[in-house]
Amino acid sequence: MKHQLCCIGHITHDKIITPRRTAHQPGGTSYYFSHAIRRLPEIDYMLVTALGEEDMHVVDEMRREGIQVKVMPSRQSVYFENIYGENQDNRTQHVLAKADPFTVEYLQDVEAQIFHLGSLLADDFSLEVVKYLSGKGRISIDAQGYLREVQGEDVFPVDWERKEEFLRHVYFLKANEPETLALTGTNDPMVAAVQLHAWGVKEVLLTLGSNGSVIYDGTDFHIIPAYLPHEVVDATGCGDTYMTGYLYGRAKGWNIDDAGRFAAAMSTLKIEAIGPFSGTVDDIRRCMETAECAYPCIS
């Protein structure tokens, strides 16, 4: 069976430290993406994840909530420590444990029109896996994991090794401002987007935090506003929620602008509450219609 959308990625054990609280909770792209997508109607979705036996209760809960989940066994789960300051756009991260990478052999019977690869660390998805899946459907990648080098427990920003070989197989790529600089050497989102498209990416999504985002399809720059939140409560998973909304829209046949604005509103609603996105389509539409907007400043 070929699903409309499949997210592949590790569910993590996250320790979240903010100026106001410390909490332990499940996390990772696959967790935030899956919980957000289940709030959206009429989408055939499947999650493929890997985690340690000690965290299988998280999968059990997701299945009870109606999410279709396929689990690749792993010796342990990814364990992240995320430390936020008052500015939630900035994060210090430590990796306390790593899970096993995904393999072609395990993904043989997984079929989808769009595969979103929630890379958390550089070795989660090899070039072999990306090439293999690109022969089955359109590949979406969040650049963050490929730009993280773990030394001991500390995470350092690095360039993406063999990035041009990877990116020629990628249809959708998301990167935030520091990731864009690491990938392309420029802070100019328009220059960076053109470069990433030249390396093979069909739709380049560059997120600019509270200043919105820019999407480039090789012809047009689509300027997507940020819908300003009433209160910043928890920024963890906002980028994953943005990609949930965008890929949902594109899977449903929406144009880039409509999908981008829907994605931006979803991420705003997510940042206003702790945990994964838990709103409705009506909430998203209301945000798009009533929230104050901030647009990217680009030349």
Residue frames relative to the residue before (quaternion, step in Angstrom):
aa qw qx qy qz dx dy dz
M 1.0000 0.0000 0.0000 0.0000 0.00 0.00 0.00
K 0.2577 -0.7757 0.5598 0.1365 3.59 -0.84 0.99
H 0.2780 -0.7771 0.5482 0.1352 3.57 -0.52 1.22
Q 0.5627 -0.5738 0.4597 0.3778 3.57 -1.21 0.42
L 0.8126 0.0248 0.0695 0.5781 3.54 0.92 -0.94
C 0.0008 0.7816 -0.6230 0.0307 3.56 -0.96 0.94
C 0.1689 -0.7538 0.6274 0.0978 3.55 -0.90 0.97
I 0.0892 -0.7743 0.6255 0.0342 3.56 -0.96 0.91
G 0.4226 0.6988 -0.4984 0.2910 3.57 -0.72 1.02
H 0.5946 -0.5914 0.4226 0.3438 3.54 -1.26 0.43
I 0.3159 -0.6531 0.6448 0.2405 3.51 -1.23 0.62
T 0.2122 -0.8151 0.5327 0.0823 3.56 -0.78 1.02
H 0.3640 -0.6132 0.6313 0.3048 3.48 -1.44 0.14
D 0.0806 -0.8303 0.5514 -0.0074 3.58 -0.52 1.22
K 0.1599 -0.7189 0.6682 0.1058 3.49 -1.12 0.85
I 0.1147 -0.8167 0.5655 0.0085 3.58 -0.46 1.25
I 0.0458 -0.7936 0.6064 -0.0220 3.56 -0.71 1.16
T 0.0319 0.7746 -0.6292 0.0549 3.57 -0.75 1.11
P 0.6858 -0.4667 0.3297 0.4508 3.62 -1.19 0.15
R 0.7500 0.4132 -0.2124 0.4708 3.61 1.16 -0.49
R 0.8300 0.0325 0.0180 0.5565 3.62 1.08 -0.44
T 0.1970 -0.7089 0.6552 0.1714 3.52 -1.45 0.22
A 0.0519 0.8122 -0.5754 0.0809 3.58 -0.80 1.00
H 0.2675 -0.7152 0.6196 0.1818 3.54 -1.31 0.49
Q 0.1636 0.7899 -0.5703 0.1551 3.57 -0.82 0.97
P 0.5686 -0.5480 0.4578 0.4085 3.61 -1.22 0.29
G 0.0436 0.8080 -0.5866 0.0337 3.55 -1.18 0.50
G 0.4258 0.6803 -0.5362 0.2616 3.50 -1.29 -0.40
T 0.6777 -0.4998 0.3574 0.4040 3.54 -1.22 0.54
S 0.6866 0.5077 -0.3049 0.4217 3.58 0.79 -1.00
Y 0.6471 0.5230 -0.3169 0.4553 3.59 1.04 -0.74
Y 0.7121 0.4434 -0.2632 0.4764 3.58 0.77 -1.04
F 0.6338 0.5326 -0.3277 0.4552 3.58 1.00 -0.81
S 0.6944 0.4962 -0.2840 0.4370 3.58 0.81 -1.01
H 0.6790 0.4787 -0.3025 0.4673 3.58 0.91 -0.84
A 0.6466 0.5051 -0.3269 0.4690 3.58 1.08 -0.63
I 0.6844 0.5008 -0.3024 0.4351 3.59 0.86 -0.93
R 0.6296 0.5459 -0.3536 0.4249 3.60 1.05 -0.59
R 0.6158 0.5389 -0.3424 0.4617 3.59 1.26 -0.26
L 0.6671 0.4927 -0.2819 0.4825 3.59 1.29 -0.22
P 0.4591 -0.7444 0.4203 0.2417 3.59 -0.86 0.92
E 0.8822 0.1818 -0.0790 0.4271 3.48 -1.45 0.34
I 0.5148 0.5758 -0.4703 0.4270 3.56 0.68 1.15
D 0.3006 -0.7404 0.5762 0.1716 3.57 -0.85 1.01
Y 0.0605 0.8405 -0.5185 0.1449 3.54 -0.20 1.36
M 0.0232 -0.7744 0.6322 0.0139 3.52 -1.21 0.69
L 0.2386 -0.7422 0.6102 0.1410 3.56 -1.15 0.74
V 0.0851 -0.7334 0.6711 0.0673 3.54 -1.11 0.81
T 0.0664 0.8197 -0.5610 0.0949 3.57 -0.59 1.13
A 0.1786 -0.7413 0.6302 0.1463 3.53 -1.38 0.04
L 0.1802 0.7699 -0.5927 0.1532 3.55 -0.92 0.93
G 0.6168 -0.5655 0.4067 0.3667 3.53 -1.28 0.35
E 0.6637 -0.5272 0.3589 0.3907 3.56 -1.20 0.55
E 0.6309 0.5695 -0.3348 0.4068 3.58 1.05 -0.72
D 0.7326 0.3906 -0.2254 0.5098 3.60 1.24 -0.38
M 0.3605 0.7633 -0.4783 0.2422 3.61 1.22 0.19
H 0.5270 0.6312 -0.4171 0.3872 3.60 1.17 -0.38
V 0.5900 0.5669 -0.3694 0.4405 3.60 1.15 -0.56
V 0.6520 0.4965 -0.3033 0.4862 3.59 1.01 -0.84
D 0.6183 0.5476 -0.3442 0.4465 3.57 0.98 -0.81
E 0.6584 0.5005 -0.3047 0.4724 3.58 0.96 -0.85
M 0.6527 0.5156 -0.3195 0.4539 3.59 0.95 -0.83
R 0.6499 0.5071 -0.3207 0.4666 3.57 0.98 -0.77
R 0.6311 0.5245 -0.3350 0.4630 3.57 1.04 -0.71
E 0.6775 0.4738 -0.2793 0.4883 3.56 1.18 -0.56
G 0.6281 -0.5962 0.3108 0.3917 3.58 1.28 0.20
I 0.5019 0.6371 -0.4377 0.3883 3.61 1.23 0.22
Q 0.3464 -0.7246 0.5579 0.2090 3.58 -0.84 0.98
V 0.0050 0.8289 -0.5544 0.0747 3.59 -0.56 1.18
K 0.1165 -0.7413 0.6586 0.0556 3.54 -1.06 0.93
V 0.1631 -0.8299 0.5322 0.0384 3.59 -0.70 1.11
M 0.2200 -0.7321 0.6332 0.1214 3.54 -0.91 1.01
P 0.4448 -0.7050 0.4697 0.2907 3.63 -0.64 0.98
S 0.0365 -0.7813 0.6231 -0.0010 3.55 -1.11 0.75
R 0.5820 -0.5998 0.4172 0.3571 3.57 -1.09 0.66
Q 0.7877 -0.0750 0.0648 0.6080 3.58 1.13 -0.66
S 0.5223 -0.6142 0.4886 0.3336 3.55 -1.30 0.20
V 0.5435 -0.5444 0.5080 0.3875 3.52 -1.35 0.24
Y 0.1073 -0.7875 0.6061 0.0306 3.59 -0.90 0.95
F 0.0518 -0.8132 0.5791 -0.0261 3.56 -0.47 1.27
E 0.1552 -0.7138 0.6698 0.1335 3.50 -1.29 0.58
N 0.0671 -0.8083 0.5847 -0.0137 3.59 -0.59 1.20
I 0.0816 -0.8069 0.5849 -0.0044 3.56 -0.68 1.14
Y 0.1020 -0.8048 0.5846 0.0106 3.55 -0.68 1.18
G 0.3158 -0.6997 0.6028 0.2176 3.53 -1.24 0.61
E 0.7659 -0.3144 0.2530 0.5006 3.56 -1.21 -0.42
N 0.6781 0.4070 -0.2637 0.5522 3.58 1.14 -0.66
Q 0.2739 -0.8182 0.4854 0.1408 3.58 -0.24 1.27
D 0.5206 0.6104 -0.4314 0.4126 3.62 1.26 -0.02
N 0.7167 0.4112 -0.2344 0.5123 3.61 1.23 -0.41
R 0.0000 0.8100 -0.5829 0.0639 3.56 -0.92 0.97
T 0.1942 -0.7197 0.6525 0.1362 3.57 -1.16 0.76
Q 0.0857 -0.8351 0.5432 -0.0144 3.54 -0.78 1.03
H 0.0929 -0.7576 0.6439 0.0524 3.53 -1.19 0.79
V 0.2524 -0.7393 0.6045 0.1560 3.57 -1.17 0.67
L 0.1715 -0.8265 0.5334 0.0539 3.54 -0.46 1.25
A 0.7831 -0.0102 -0.0152 0.6216 3.62 1.28 -0.27
K 0.2404 -0.7692 0.5786 0.1254 3.59 -1.20 0.61
A 0.3418 -0.7186 0.5699 0.2051 3.57 -1.19 0.63
D 0.6442 -0.5176 0.3925 0.4039 3.57 -1.30 0.18
P 0.4909 -0.6577 0.4754 0.3171 3.64 -1.05 0.67
F 0.5492 -0.5996 0.4683 0.3457 3.56 -1.27 0.40
T 0.2237 -0.7937 0.5590 0.0868 3.57 -1.10 0.73
V 0.6145 -0.5353 0.4357 0.3821 3.56 -1.27 0.49
E 0.6357 0.5587 -0.3355 0.4136 3.57 0.92 -0.90
Y 0.6996 0.4660 -0.2863 0.4598 3.58 0.91 -0.83
L 0.7204 0.4594 -0.2386 0.4615 3.58 1.13 -0.60
Q 0.3242 0.7969 -0.4667 0.2050 3.59 1.28 0.13
D 0.7930 0.3165 -0.1593 0.4956 3.60 0.87 -0.91
V 0.5079 0.6208 -0.4356 0.4085 3.61 1.22 0.39
E 0.0147 -0.8098 0.5843 -0.0516 3.57 -0.67 1.16
A 0.1711 0.7813 -0.5862 0.1291 3.58 -0.95 0.89
Q 0.5314 -0.6042 0.4876 0.3388 3.54 -1.26 0.43
I 0.7755 0.0875 -0.0402 0.6240 3.57 1.12 -0.78
F 0.1293 -0.7581 0.6352 0.0710 3.57 -0.96 0.95
H 0.1250 -0.7665 0.6254 0.0757 3.58 -0.76 1.04
L 0.1739 -0.7992 0.5718 0.0642 3.57 -0.53 1.22
G 0.1977 -0.8094 0.5482 0.0723 3.54 -0.39 1.29
S 0.0539 -0.8357 0.5465 0.0067 3.57 0.39 1.21
L 0.1560 -0.7876 0.5930 0.0607 3.55 -0.88 1.03
L 0.7729 0.0831 -0.0333 0.6282 3.56 1.17 -0.71
A 0.6853 -0.5662 0.2807 0.3620 3.56 -1.11 0.74
D 0.7442 0.4035 -0.2415 0.4745 3.60 1.05 -0.60
D 0.3479 0.7517 -0.4991 0.2544 3.64 1.18 0.28
F 0.7992 0.0851 -0.0010 0.5950 3.57 0.96 -0.96
S 0.2917 -0.7712 0.5448 0.1528 3.56 -0.51 1.19
L 0.6608 -0.4715 0.3924 0.4325 3.56 -1.31 0.21
E 0.6072 0.5630 -0.3487 0.4389 3.59 1.03 -0.73
V 0.6701 0.4926 -0.2974 0.4689 3.59 0.93 -0.90
V 0.6579 0.5102 -0.3151 0.4556 3.59 0.92 -0.89
K 0.6402 0.5141 -0.3210 0.4720 3.58 0.94 -0.86
Y 0.6639 0.5211 -0.3081 0.4390 3.57 0.87 -0.96
L 0.7095 0.4558 -0.2698 0.4649 3.59 0.80 -0.97
S 0.6153 0.5561 -0.3549 0.4316 3.61 1.08 -0.61
G 0.6117 0.5345 -0.3464 0.4692 3.57 1.25 -0.30
K 0.6858 0.4692 -0.2693 0.4869 3.57 1.30 -0.26
G 0.8010 -0.0985 0.1146 0.5793 3.59 1.03 -0.75
R 0.6639 -0.4760 0.3807 0.4333 3.56 -1.33 -0.10
I 0.3102 -0.7694 0.5394 0.1446 3.56 -0.91 1.01
S 0.0833 -0.7522 0.6527 0.0349 3.54 -1.03 0.94
I 0.0167 -0.8065 0.5906 -0.0238 3.58 -0.87 0.95
D 0.2664 -0.6807 0.6560 0.1880 3.51 -1.17 0.75
A 0.4343 -0.7607 0.4221 0.2335 3.57 -0.50 1.22
Q 0.4869 0.7350 -0.4206 0.2141 3.59 1.12 -0.63
G 0.7019 0.4992 -0.2947 0.4139 3.58 0.79 -0.97
Y 0.6661 0.5086 -0.3036 0.4534 3.57 1.04 -0.75
L 0.7021 0.4414 -0.2554 0.4970 3.59 1.26 -0.26
R 0.5905 0.5431 -0.3646 0.4726 3.57 1.27 0.43
E 0.0682 -0.7645 0.6404 0.0276 3.53 -0.82 1.04
V 0.2402 -0.7803 0.5653 0.1179 3.57 -0.77 1.07
Q 0.0043 0.7596 -0.6495 0.0346 3.55 -0.87 1.08
G 0.7791 -0.0279 -0.0487 0.6244 3.53 -0.24 1.31
E 0.7398 -0.3131 0.2609 0.5354 3.56 -0.53 -1.19
D 0.5940 0.5957 -0.3538 0.4090 3.57 1.27 -0.15
V 0.2892 -0.7456 0.5820 0.1475 3.54 -1.17 0.72
F 0.0831 -0.8037 0.5892 0.0044 3.56 -0.83 1.06
P 0.4583 -0.6743 0.4961 0.2986 3.61 -1.01 0.75
V 0.0324 0.7821 -0.6201 0.0523 3.57 -0.94 0.94
D 0.5636 -0.5521 0.4670 0.3993 3.55 -1.28 0.18
W 0.5560 -0.6089 0.4647 0.3227 3.57 -1.26 0.47
E 0.3562 -0.7509 0.5178 0.2028 3.57 -0.47 1.18
R 0.8409 0.0470 -0.0955 0.5307 3.58 -0.90 1.04
K 0.1655 0.8499 -0.4915 0.0935 3.58 1.13 0.59
E 0.6563 0.5191 -0.3400 0.4291 3.61 0.92 -0.76
E 0.6205 0.5259 -0.3424 0.4703 3.59 1.11 -0.60
F 0.6518 0.4989 -0.3051 0.4828 3.58 1.04 -0.78
L 0.7365 0.4959 -0.2630 0.3775 3.53 0.65 -1.18
R 0.5815 0.5776 -0.3941 0.4158 3.61 1.10 -0.35
H 0.6840 0.4467 -0.2776 0.5055 3.59 1.31 -0.25
V 0.6154 0.5873 -0.3167 0.4196 3.59 1.32 -0.12
Y 0.2908 -0.7574 0.5625 0.1591 3.59 -0.89 0.96
F 0.7866 0.1331 -0.0488 0.6010 3.59 0.89 -1.00
L 0.0198 0.7851 -0.6188 0.0161 3.61 -0.91 0.90
K 0.1152 -0.7767 0.6160 0.0641 3.57 -0.93 0.95
A 0.0879 0.7679 -0.6317 0.0601 3.55 -1.04 0.84
N 0.3485 -0.7069 0.5678 0.2377 3.58 -1.11 0.68
E 0.7765 -0.3882 0.2171 0.4464 3.59 -1.26 0.00
P 0.6925 0.4391 -0.3144 0.4783 3.67 0.73 -0.84
E 0.6397 0.5252 -0.3266 0.4565 3.59 1.03 -0.74
T 0.6301 0.5347 -0.3266 0.4587 3.57 1.03 -0.79
L 0.6446 0.5126 -0.3129 0.4732 3.57 0.99 -0.86
A 0.6622 0.5062 -0.3090 0.4580 3.59 0.92 -0.89
L 0.6867 0.4986 -0.2831 0.4470 3.59 0.98 -0.83
T 0.8442 0.2390 -0.0578 0.4763 3.55 0.80 -1.04
G 0.4442 -0.7086 0.4470 0.3175 3.59 1.22 -0.35
T 0.7184 0.3774 -0.2599 0.5233 3.60 1.22 0.24
N 0.3917 -0.7019 0.5490 0.2293 3.54 -1.23 0.62
D 0.5454 0.6110 -0.4005 0.4109 3.58 1.26 -0.15
P 0.3650 -0.7763 0.4603 0.2284 3.63 -0.36 1.17
M 0.6408 0.5230 -0.3427 0.4455 3.61 1.04 -0.62
V 0.6499 0.4944 -0.3117 0.4858 3.58 0.96 -0.83
A 0.6603 0.5148 -0.3014 0.4562 3.57 0.95 -0.92
A 0.6552 0.5228 -0.3180 0.4431 3.57 0.92 -0.88
V 0.6417 0.5163 -0.3252 0.4647 3.58 0.97 -0.81
Q 0.6529 0.5162 -0.3159 0.4556 3.57 0.97 -0.84
L 0.6740 0.4931 -0.2969 0.4630 3.59 0.89 -0.93
H 0.6275 0.5128 -0.3356 0.4803 3.58 1.06 -0.68
A 0.6381 0.5313 -0.3274 0.4509 3.59 1.00 -0.79
W 0.6630 0.4896 -0.3039 0.4779 3.58 1.14 -0.57
G 0.7350 -0.4637 0.2160 0.4452 3.59 1.24 0.06
V 0.5421 0.6281 -0.4097 0.3791 3.61 1.19 -0.36
K 0.3773 -0.7499 0.5016 0.2090 3.59 -0.83 0.98
E 0.7861 0.0663 -0.0318 0.6137 3.62 0.99 -0.82
V 0.1491 -0.8012 0.5791 0.0205 3.54 -0.50 1.30
L 0.0816 -0.7978 0.5974 0.0080 3.58 -0.71 1.13
L 0.0277 -0.8037 0.5935 -0.0316 3.57 -0.47 1.23
T 0.1729 -0.8076 0.5600 0.0652 3.56 -0.48 1.23
L 0.2047 -0.8080 0.5506 0.0451 3.53 -0.96 1.01
G 0.6100 -0.5855 0.3450 0.4075 3.57 1.07 0.78
S 0.8387 -0.1441 0.1354 0.5074 3.55 -0.89 -0.98
N 0.6328 0.5296 -0.3318 0.4571 3.59 1.30 0.06
G 0.6610 -0.5337 0.3150 0.4229 3.59 1.17 0.33
S 0.3857 -0.7064 0.5406 0.2449 3.57 -1.20 -0.52
V 0.2582 -0.7271 0.6161 0.1586 3.52 -1.37 0.36
I 0.0859 -0.7793 0.6198 0.0343 3.58 -0.92 0.94
Y 0.0869 -0.8046 0.5875 0.0028 3.57 -0.83 1.05
D 0.1600 -0.8212 0.5457 0.0480 3.55 -0.80 1.06
G 0.6677 -0.4894 0.3013 0.4732 3.57 1.24 0.29
T 0.7516 0.2977 -0.1784 0.5609 3.56 1.28 -0.34
D 0.8236 0.1027 0.0026 0.5578 3.56 0.78 -1.08
F 0.3328 -0.6714 0.6178 0.2385 3.52 -1.32 0.51
H 0.1717 -0.7819 0.5953 0.0690 3.56 -0.71 1.11
I 0.2051 -0.8033 0.5542 0.0739 3.56 -0.48 1.25
I 0.0952 -0.8228 0.5602 -0.0125 3.56 -0.42 1.30
P 0.3607 -0.7518 0.5030 0.2275 3.64 -0.67 1.00
A 0.3731 -0.6264 0.6101 0.3101 3.51 -1.37 0.18
Y 0.2921 -0.7187 0.6022 0.1884 3.57 -0.97 0.88
L 0.3713 -0.7823 0.4552 0.2074 3.55 -0.42 1.21
P 0.4038 -0.7356 0.4897 0.2367 3.61 -0.78 1.00
H 0.5595 -0.5756 0.4723 0.3642 3.54 -1.24 0.43
E 0.7806 -0.0538 0.0740 0.6183 3.57 1.12 -0.77
V 0.3312 -0.7149 0.5783 0.2115 3.56 -1.05 0.79
V 0.0738 -0.8310 0.5512 -0.0157 3.56 -0.43 1.27
D 0.7980 -0.1114 0.1426 0.5749 3.61 0.76 -1.02
A 0.2016 -0.8218 0.5262 0.0840 3.59 -0.38 1.26
T 0.4772 0.6859 -0.4451 0.3220 3.61 1.20 -0.27
G 0.8144 0.2364 -0.1890 0.4952 3.57 -0.79 1.02
C 0.4227 0.7222 -0.4691 0.2824 3.61 1.21 0.03
G 0.6547 0.5056 -0.3145 0.4657 3.59 0.94 -0.82
D 0.6393 0.5162 -0.3177 0.4732 3.57 1.05 -0.77
T 0.6463 0.5119 -0.3124 0.4719 3.57 1.04 -0.78
Y 0.5985 0.5528 -0.3472 0.4644 3.58 1.06 -0.75
M 0.7010 0.4583 -0.2797 0.4693 3.59 0.83 -0.95
T 0.5677 0.5731 -0.3847 0.4486 3.59 1.13 -0.54
G 0.6985 0.4731 -0.2729 0.4625 3.55 0.79 -1.02
Y 0.6715 0.5066 -0.3076 0.4448 3.57 0.93 -0.87
L 0.7127 0.4469 -0.2719 0.4672 3.58 0.78 -0.96
Y 0.5659 0.5627 -0.3789 0.4686 3.57 1.16 -0.55
G 0.6877 0.4882 -0.2847 0.4557 3.56 0.82 -0.98
R 0.6810 0.4797 -0.2936 0.4689 3.57 0.91 -0.88
A 0.6261 0.5296 -0.3327 0.4656 3.60 1.07 -0.71
K 0.6914 0.4604 -0.2586 0.4932 3.57 1.17 -0.67
G 0.5865 -0.6236 0.3520 0.3784 3.59 1.27 0.06
W 0.4000 0.7147 -0.4838 0.3083 3.62 1.22 0.26
N 0.5202 -0.6058 0.4834 0.3590 3.56 -1.23 0.36
I 0.7166 -0.4788 0.2993 0.4095 3.57 -1.28 0.32
D 0.6701 0.5080 -0.3179 0.4379 3.61 0.86 -0.87
D 0.6679 0.4923 -0.3074 0.4659 3.58 0.90 -0.87
A 0.6617 0.4960 -0.3046 0.4726 3.58 0.95 -0.86
G 0.6594 0.5220 -0.3080 0.4448 3.59 0.98 -0.82
R 0.6765 0.4772 -0.2982 0.4750 3.58 0.92 -0.84
F 0.6121 0.5334 -0.3384 0.4756 3.57 1.05 -0.73
A 0.6534 0.5187 -0.2990 0.4633 3.58 0.98 -0.90
A 0.6576 0.5163 -0.3079 0.4540 3.57 0.95 -0.89
A 0.6614 0.4956 -0.3111 0.4691 3.59 0.95 -0.82
M 0.6204 0.5392 -0.3434 0.4544 3.59 1.00 -0.76
S 0.6884 0.4802 -0.2953 0.4564 3.59 0.87 -0.92
T 0.6074 0.5428 -0.3522 0.4608 3.61 1.12 -0.59
L 0.6680 0.4857 -0.3029 0.4756 3.58 0.91 -0.88
K 0.6285 0.5386 -0.3396 0.4468 3.57 1.05 -0.71
I 0.6808 0.5099 -0.3024 0.4302 3.60 0.90 -0.92
E 0.6308 0.5540 -0.3258 0.4347 3.59 1.23 -0.41
A 0.7749 0.2627 -0.1454 0.5562 3.62 1.26 -0.13
I 0.5392 -0.6059 0.4818 0.3316 3.55 -1.25 0.49
G 0.7912 0.3194 -0.2361 0.4650 3.56 -1.07 0.76
P 0.7496 -0.3942 0.2738 0.4558 3.59 -1.30 -0.12
F 0.6733 -0.4704 0.3868 0.4192 3.53 -1.32 0.32
S 0.0263 -0.8246 0.5643 -0.0302 3.57 -0.83 0.99
G 0.4515 0.7073 -0.4364 0.3246 3.57 1.23 0.36
T 0.4694 -0.6399 0.5279 0.3024 3.52 -1.35 -0.33
V 0.6692 -0.4600 0.3768 0.4456 3.56 -1.30 0.12
D 0.6163 0.5426 -0.3445 0.4552 3.59 1.03 -0.71
D 0.6326 0.5218 -0.3275 0.4693 3.59 1.01 -0.80
I 0.6540 0.5197 -0.3095 0.4544 3.56 0.96 -0.89
R 0.6625 0.5016 -0.3002 0.4684 3.57 0.90 -0.93
R 0.6417 0.5273 -0.3219 0.4545 3.57 0.99 -0.83
C 0.6312 0.5261 -0.3225 0.4699 3.57 1.01 -0.82
M 0.6627 0.5141 -0.3032 0.4523 3.58 0.91 -0.90
E 0.7100 0.4695 -0.2502 0.4614 3.57 1.07 -0.75
T 0.8195 0.3147 -0.1131 0.4653 3.59 0.98 -0.81
A 0.6228 0.5820 -0.3608 0.3784 3.62 1.05 -0.57
E 0.5301 -0.5936 0.5025 0.3377 3.54 -1.24 0.57
C 0.2711 -0.7904 0.5357 0.1218 3.57 -0.99 0.87
A 0.1015 -0.7324 0.6649 0.1060 3.52 -1.30 0.50
Y 0.2134 -0.8045 0.5456 0.0977 3.58 -0.73 1.05
P 0.5879 -0.5721 0.4273 0.3800 3.59 -1.15 0.56
C 0.3134 -0.7108 0.5945 0.2078 3.55 -1.11 0.70
I 0.1761 0.7856 -0.5704 0.1627 3.57 -0.25 1.25
S 0.4106 -0.7183 0.5110 0.2332 3.54 -1.15 0.66
